[in-house]
Amino acid sequence: MALTTWVAGLTIASGAPELRAGDPHLGVGAKPMPGAEMLLDGTRAILDAKWTYWEGPRLAAALPIKWQIVPDPVDAGAVVSSYDPAAAGGKYGAADIVTKQGYRDFRLHVEFLVMQPGGNSGVYLQNRYEIQVLDGDRTKHGMGAVINETESPYQAYHGVGKWNAYDVVFRAARFQEGQRVEKARLTMYFNGQKVHRNQEISQVWGGPNSGIDGGNNGGKGITDTPGGLKLQAEGHDVRYRNIWIKAINLTDPDTDF
């Protein structure tokens, strides 16, 4: 099925994107898809223009964003480090950054590199649903897991000091008369391997310090509000680069690609 296109602010409904062998838009170093928005390119200008601190209950940081632009440890260029002094000691929510723009359905690409063993961060879809970034953990709380919903696809992880890529098609929860009638779902490739297919996501985990709706009915009170892409600060040096997103509209509950 063809990818939904984005023209003059309008989405044209279709199915999930089609994946072909050797797809240049998949895996480490993937090029942005036509019409995609670059969210993080290693420049201070993009970081400040498109991101801010998440104003959750544990926020302890103040603008400007204290995440640093640092040299890429593997390739040429600059990248962004998740280390923020306000989150030292693992205080997630104290200095997490989130895009100023909110999203519903989308195709997402994120590249990350864990600098030290045990490095911890996280990628939050709609500032609700966490895809874990945690070196050394192979459980449902571990690397590449839809946190507490799936097992960790740890076999796809490249390891400390190497770049990794998450490629995701995400479909937001659907509502009728204010009630959720379809759960959010996603399909994800991890370093080019399909690791989650049409995975439903039940709730927000981690409580109110974790993300939108985390404090609603124990994380089960999901609301129909778009949310930004969030990156978690937990006092660790996890590097990010080449993050891009394309807004789509998946009319059917199918994210496979």
Kinemage of the C-alpha trace (Angstrom):
@kinemage 1
@onewidth
@group {chain A} dominant
@subgroup {mainchain}
@vectorlist {calphas} color= white
{ca met a 1} P 0.000 0.000 0.000
{ca ala a 2} L 1.248 3.491 -0.771
{ca leu a 3} L 2.507 5.989 1.753
{ca thr a 4} L 0.117 8.753 2.680
{ca thr a 5} L 1.327 12.029 1.190
{ca trp a 6} L 1.500 15.406 2.887
{ca val a 7} L 0.544 18.331 0.688
{ca ala a 8} L -0.089 21.914 1.788
{ca gly a 9} L -0.902 20.781 5.302
{ca leu a 10} L -3.380 18.104 4.199
{ca thr a 11} L -3.015 14.371 4.644
{ca ile a 12} L -4.244 11.980 1.973
{ca ala a 13} L -5.320 8.803 3.687
{ca ser a 14} L -3.853 5.477 2.700
{ca gly a 15} L -2.121 2.537 4.317
{ca ala a 16} L 1.241 2.181 6.009
{ca pro a 17} L 4.426 2.914 4.025
{ca glu a 18} L 5.769 0.217 1.773
{ca leu a 19} L 9.268 -1.064 2.489
{ca arg a 20} L 11.570 -2.217 -0.273
{ca ala a 21} L 14.902 -4.032 -0.059
{ca gly a 22} L 17.737 -1.537 0.258
{ca asp a 23} L 15.356 1.230 1.297
{ca pro a 24} L 17.489 4.388 1.716
{ca his a 25} L 15.047 5.663 4.349
{ca leu a 26} L 15.696 2.789 6.771
{ca gly a 27} L 18.500 2.079 9.255
{ca val a 28} L 21.599 3.955 10.384
{ca gly a 29} L 22.287 6.865 8.070
{ca ala a 30} L 18.794 6.793 6.542
{ca lys a 31} L 17.891 9.752 4.384
{ca pro a 32} L 14.704 11.671 5.210
{ca met a 33} L 11.684 10.648 3.170
{ca pro a 34} L 10.264 13.206 0.757
{ca gly a 35} L 8.177 15.645 2.775
{ca ala a 36} L 9.733 14.653 6.108
{ca glu a 37} L 10.587 17.272 8.714
{ca met a 38} L 14.121 17.263 10.126
{ca leu a 39} L 13.893 17.465 13.917
{ca leu a 40} L 17.515 17.011 14.973
{ca asp a 41} L 20.555 17.489 12.758
{ca gly a 42} L 23.309 18.269 15.263
{ca thr a 43} L 22.906 22.037 15.074
{ca arg a 44} L 22.030 24.357 17.917
{ca ala a 45} L 19.648 26.247 15.652
{ca ile a 46} L 17.392 23.222 15.064
{ca leu a 47} L 17.564 22.144 18.725
{ca asp a 48} L 16.386 25.546 19.945
{ca ala a 49} L 13.880 26.122 17.147
{ca lys a 50} L 12.036 22.796 17.331
{ca trp a 51} L 12.485 21.558 20.918
{ca thr a 52} L 11.793 22.715 24.458
{ca tyr a 53} L 11.801 21.206 27.932
{ca trp a 54} L 8.748 19.151 28.789
{ca glu a 55} L 6.823 20.996 31.480
{ca gly a 56} L 5.960 17.952 33.538
{ca pro a 57} L 5.601 17.830 37.335
{ca arg a 58} L 9.307 17.101 37.895
{ca leu a 59} L 10.755 19.772 35.589
{ca ala a 60} L 13.945 21.145 37.157
{ca ala a 61} L 15.608 22.690 34.103
{ca ala a 62} L 15.224 26.115 32.540
{ca leu a 63} L 15.639 27.314 28.978
{ca pro a 64} L 17.803 27.532 26.999
{ca ile a 65} L 18.109 23.749 26.642
{ca lys a 66} L 21.234 22.494 28.407
{ca trp a 67} L 21.666 19.400 26.225
{ca gln a 68} L 25.001 19.926 24.481
{ca ile a 69} L 26.080 19.917 20.860
{ca val a 70} L 29.096 17.592 20.828
{ca pro a 71} L 31.319 15.898 18.216
{ca asp a 72} L 30.028 12.702 16.637
{ca pro a 73} L 32.208 9.974 18.236
{ca val a 74} L 32.079 7.821 15.083
{ca asp a 75} L 31.523 9.972 12.028
{ca ala a 76} L 32.180 13.550 10.984
{ca gly a 77} L 29.886 16.260 12.257
{ca ala a 78} L 28.064 17.174 15.457
{ca val a 79} L 25.335 15.451 17.451
{ca val a 80} L 23.273 16.124 20.586
{ca ser a 81} L 24.039 14.638 24.018
{ca ser a 82} L 21.191 13.813 26.411
{ca tyr a 83} L 23.287 14.635 29.479
{ca asp a 84} L 21.662 17.459 31.427
{ca pro a 85} L 22.792 18.270 34.996
{ca ala a 86} L 19.183 18.721 36.119
{ca ala a 87} L 18.532 14.995 35.497
{ca ala a 88} L 21.595 13.690 37.341
{ca gly a 89} L 20.778 10.612 39.399
{ca gly a 90} L 18.241 9.327 36.901
{ca lys a 91} L 15.518 11.924 37.512
{ca tyr a 92} L 13.496 11.361 34.370
{ca gly a 93} L 11.147 14.227 33.688
{ca ala a 94} L 13.556 16.760 35.185
{ca ala a 95} L 15.133 17.764 31.858
{ca asp a 96} L 13.401 15.799 29.100
{ca ile a 97} L 13.100 17.628 25.789
{ca val a 98} L 10.027 17.501 23.558
{ca thr a 99} L 9.201 18.890 20.131
{ca lys a 100} L 7.143 22.030 20.104
{ca gln a 101} L 4.977 20.449 17.412
{ca gly a 102} L 2.534 17.681 18.319
{ca tyr a 103} L 1.774 14.695 16.071
{ca arg a 104} L -0.867 12.015 15.565
{ca asp a 105} L 0.080 9.344 12.999
{ca phe a 106} L 3.602 9.459 11.650
{ca arg a 107} L 6.663 7.786 10.199
{ca leu a 108} L 9.681 8.405 12.419
{ca his a 109} L 13.438 7.864 12.194
{ca val a 110} L 15.727 8.229 15.245
{ca glu a 111} L 19.454 7.470 15.551
{ca phe a 112} L 21.130 7.090 18.944
{ca leu a 113} L 24.486 6.053 20.395
{ca val a 114} L 25.047 4.973 24.021
{ca met a 115} L 28.413 6.248 25.234
{ca gln a 116} L 28.906 4.116 28.370
{ca pro a 117} L 27.650 0.735 29.605
{ca gly a 118} L 24.273 1.109 31.294
{ca gly a 119} L 23.486 4.291 29.385
{ca asn a 120} L 19.818 5.198 29.721
{ca ser a 121} L 17.434 7.452 27.806
{ca gly a 122} L 14.172 6.897 25.942
{ca val a 123} L 12.190 7.889 22.863
{ca tyr a 124} L 8.583 8.847 23.626
{ca leu a 125} L 5.972 8.776 20.875
{ca gln a 126} L 3.341 11.495 21.378
{ca asn a 127} L 5.120 12.163 24.689
{ca arg a 128} L 3.243 9.086 25.944
{ca tyr a 129} L 4.604 5.768 24.757
{ca glu a 130} L 8.253 4.961 25.439
{ca ile a 131} L 10.589 3.037 23.191
{ca gln a 132} L 13.350 2.224 25.623
{ca val a 133} L 17.007 3.117 25.193
{ca leu a 134} L 18.828 1.206 27.938
{ca asp a 135} L 22.109 -0.597 27.446
{ca gly a 136} L 22.414 -3.997 29.131
{ca asp a 137} L 18.705 -4.603 29.768
{ca arg a 138} L 17.060 -7.434 27.814
{ca thr a 139} L 13.717 -7.414 29.649
{ca lys a 140} L 10.404 -5.715 28.911
{ca his a 141} L 12.065 -2.619 30.365
{ca gly a 142} L 15.074 -3.005 28.083
{ca met a 143} L 16.591 -1.803 24.857
{ca gly a 144} L 14.142 -1.442 21.985
{ca ala a 145} L 11.127 -2.579 24.000
{ca val a 146} L 7.804 -0.803 23.837
{ca ile a 147} L 8.279 -0.380 27.544
{ca asn a 148} L 6.431 -2.961 29.645
{ca glu a 149} L 4.464 -4.071 26.563
{ca thr a 150} L 7.001 -6.143 24.591
{ca glu a 151} L 10.210 -8.034 25.164
{ca ser a 152} L 13.461 -6.302 24.288
{ca pro a 153} L 14.689 -7.090 20.764
{ca tyr a 154} L 18.205 -6.879 22.162
{ca gln a 155} L 19.664 -9.032 19.404
{ca ala a 156} L 19.291 -6.106 16.995
{ca tyr a 157} L 21.291 -3.680 19.179
{ca his a 158} L 24.735 -2.697 17.872
{ca gly a 159} L 26.170 -2.054 21.335
{ca val a 160} L 27.957 0.731 23.218
{ca gly a 161} L 29.789 3.273 21.101
{ca lys a 162} L 27.930 2.421 17.891
{ca trp a 163} L 25.057 4.113 16.124
{ca asn a 164} L 21.615 2.513 16.176
{ca ala a 165} L 18.385 3.375 14.395
{ca tyr a 166} L 14.707 3.092 15.226
{ca asp a 167} L 12.318 3.336 12.270
{ca val a 168} L 8.695 3.533 13.336
{ca val a 169} L 5.254 3.834 11.817
{ca phe a 170} L 2.898 4.939 14.579
{ca arg a 171} L -0.894 5.218 14.598
{ca ala a 172} L -2.456 7.182 17.426
{ca ala a 173} L -5.313 5.896 19.547
{ca arg a 174} L -8.791 6.488 18.125
{ca phe a 175} L -11.736 7.904 20.039
{ca gln a 176} L -15.493 8.145 19.720
{ca glu a 177} L -17.452 10.545 21.916
{ca gly a 178} L -14.405 10.976 24.122
{ca gln a 179} L -13.867 7.252 24.686
{ca arg a 180} L -10.901 5.309 23.349
{ca val a 181} L -12.121 2.703 20.874
{ca glu a 182} L -8.762 1.705 19.358
{ca lys a 183} L -5.417 1.594 21.118
{ca ala a 184} L -2.304 3.241 19.712
{ca arg a 185} L -0.141 0.863 17.709
{ca leu a 186} L 3.193 0.756 15.934
{ca thr a 187} L 5.497 -1.232 13.729
{ca met a 188} L 9.226 -0.781 14.305
{ca tyr a 189} L 12.491 -1.682 12.649
{ca phe a 190} L 15.607 -1.714 14.846
{ca asn a 191} L 18.800 -1.394 12.800
{ca gly a 192} L 16.945 -2.658 9.757
{ca gln a 193} L 15.311 -5.639 11.484
{ca lys a 194} L 11.545 -5.699 11.971
{ca val a 195} L 11.131 -6.200 15.716
{ca his a 196} L 7.552 -5.051 16.451
{ca arg a 197} L 4.614 -5.498 14.075
{ca asn a 198} L 1.271 -3.799 14.682
{ca gln a 199} L 2.013 -3.765 18.402
{ca glu a 200} L -0.846 -2.286 20.425
{ca ile a 201} L 0.101 -0.016 23.332
{ca ser a 202} L -2.138 -0.205 26.386
{ca gln a 203} L -1.126 2.759 28.510
{ca val a 204} L 1.454 5.319 29.600
{ca trp a 205} L 3.961 3.768 31.977
{ca gly a 206} L 6.052 5.515 34.622
{ca gly a 207} L 3.520 7.784 36.278
{ca pro a 208} L 2.990 11.537 35.921
{ca asn a 209} L 6.729 12.248 35.588
{ca ser a 210} L 6.863 10.089 32.471
{ca gly a 211} L 4.628 11.809 29.927
{ca ile a 212} L 1.196 13.013 28.875
{ca asp a 213} L -1.578 11.040 30.618
{ca gly a 214} L 0.890 9.259 32.907
{ca gly a 215} L -1.021 10.591 35.893
{ca asn a 216} L -4.488 9.815 34.488
{ca asn a 217} L -5.965 6.669 36.026
{ca gly a 218} L -2.550 5.109 36.528
{ca gly a 219} L -1.590 5.803 32.931
{ca lys a 220} L -4.694 4.132 31.520
{ca gly a 221} L -6.608 7.384 31.017
{ca ile a 222} L -5.374 8.086 27.507
{ca thr a 223} L -6.725 11.300 25.983
{ca asp a 224} L -7.226 12.379 22.381
{ca thr a 225} L -4.494 15.007 22.304
{ca pro a 226} L -1.574 15.119 19.883
{ca gly a 227} L 1.823 15.003 21.570
{ca gly a 228} L 5.365 15.806 20.608
{ca leu a 229} L 8.313 13.489 20.182
{ca lys a 230} L 10.167 13.415 23.499
{ca leu a 231} L 13.741 12.387 24.334
{ca gln a 232} L 14.485 11.469 27.924
{ca ala a 233} L 17.293 12.795 30.091
{ca glu a 234} L 18.334 10.427 32.867
{ca gly a 235} L 21.754 11.836 33.711
{ca his a 236} L 23.492 9.714 31.050
{ca asp a 237} L 25.375 10.617 27.892
{ca val a 238} L 23.320 9.187 25.045
{ca arg a 239} L 23.926 10.846 21.689
{ca tyr a 240} L 21.200 11.573 19.124
{ca arg a 241} L 21.355 12.550 15.461
{ca asn a 242} L 19.378 12.400 12.208
{ca ile a 243} L 15.879 12.509 13.697
{ca trp a 244} L 13.142 13.124 11.160
{ca ile a 245} L 9.392 12.652 11.037
{ca lys a 246} L 6.671 12.601 8.401
{ca ala a 247} L 3.055 13.206 9.374
{ca ile a 248} L 0.694 10.675 7.793
{ca asn a 249} L -2.918 9.599 8.261
{ca leu a 250} L -3.488 5.878 8.701
{ca thr a 251} L -7.193 5.329 8.223
{ca asp a 252} L -6.894 1.591 8.905
{ca pro a 253} L -5.432 0.050 12.083
{ca asp a 254} L -2.380 -1.211 10.228
{ca thr a 255} L 1.139 0.130 10.725
{ca asp a 256} L 3.066 -2.652 9.004
{ca phe a 257} L 5.658 -1.532 6.474
